[in-house]
Amino acid sequence: MRALCLITVKPGKVDTVVEILKKKRKILKQIMVVAGRADISVLLQGNIDEINNMVIDFKKIKDIVTTETLIEVEVNMGW
């Protein structure tokens, strides 16, 4: 299962948070600094419990303000 976590951080703290996230490589597959409503986008891959625990762990990082997690779903489009 894959998920995309959109992370908003305190002003000026993007680099600090990215360095912290780089140390959490168990299910974290990619870190991207992005423009838009989020500051950082993280691609996670694991089972639902691993993803849930990682997002809970993100909330413990003091410079993270909010997270929004988008969970991949499989849909049969009939193509």
DOTI-203128 format. One record per residue (C-alpha): residue in three letters; chain; z, y, x. Coordinates in steps of 0.001 Angstrom, whole numbers. Layout:
BEGIN
 code unit      pz      py      px
  ALA    A       Z       Y       X
...
***
This chain:
BEGIN
 code unit      pz      py      px
  MET    A       0       0       0
  ARG    A    -786    3499    1215
  ALA    A     695    6858     303
  LEU    A      70   10452    1263
  CYS    A    3150   12628    1643
  LEU    A    2652   16386    1450
  ILE    A    5420   18231    3283
  THR    A    6370   21911    3093
  VAL    A    8541   23242    5920
  LYS    A   10482   26408    6687
  PRO    A    8394   29211    8228
  GLY    A    7752   28692   11929
  LYS    A    9038   25107   11931
  VAL    A    5782   23106   11668
  ASP    A    5739   22122   15361
  THR    A    9413   21118   15287
  VAL    A    8942   18899   12233
  VAL    A    5756   17316   13629
  GLU    A    7643   16343   16810
  ILE    A   10415   14742   14723
  LEU    A    7864   12877   12580
  LYS    A    6061   11519   15665
  LYS    A    9210    9532   16472
  LYS    A    9108    7757   13071
  ARG    A    6097    5546   13717
  LYS    A    7088    2363   11830
  ILE    A    4938    2948    8712
  LEU    A    3734    6446    9533
  LYS    A      32    6115   10400
  GLN    A   -1192    9691   10731
  ILE    A     242   13216   10824
  MET    A   -1953   16186    9960
  VAL    A   -1077   19872    9980
  VAL    A   -2927   21229    6933
  ALA    A   -3674   24488    5149
  GLY    A   -2883   24852    1451
  ARG    A     247   24340    -587
  ALA    A    1637   21919    2025
  ASP    A    2101   22447    5754
  ILE    A    1955   18816    6900
  SER    A     301   15740    5423
  VAL    A    1488   12279    6458
  LEU    A    -321    9008    5771
  LEU    A    2110    6134    5210
  GLN    A    1282    2438    5002
  GLY    A    3767    -223    3947
  ASN    A    5349   -1723     878
  ILE    A    6834     483   -1835
  ASP    A   10384     118    -485
  GLU    A    9322    1113    3042
  ILE    A    7462    4141    1720
  ASN    A   10400    5126    -475
  ASN    A   12866    4812    2409
  MET    A   10625    6866    4710
  VAL    A   10338    9687    2153
  ILE    A   14115    9636    1672
  ASP    A   14421    9848    5469
  PHE    A   12095   12893    5468
  LYS    A   14545   14665    3143
  LYS    A   17209   14424    5879
  ILE    A   15157   16650    8211
  LYS    A   16741   20086    7796
  ASP    A   13517   22084    8257
  ILE    A   11674   20253    5455
  VAL    A   11790   22243    2209
  THR    A    9870   19947    -183
  THR    A    7868   16742    -242
  GLU    A    5324   15405   -2712
  THR    A    4244   11787   -2396
  LEU    A     918   10538   -3709
  ILE    A     830    6737   -4020
  GLU    A   -2542    4996   -3826
  VAL    A   -3402    2927   -6887
  GLU    A   -6167     400   -7346
  VAL    A   -8399    1105  -10308
  ASN    A  -11330   -1017  -11415
  MET    A  -14033    1568  -12156
  GLY    A  -16521   -1146  -13106
  TRP    A  -18993    -118  -10418
***
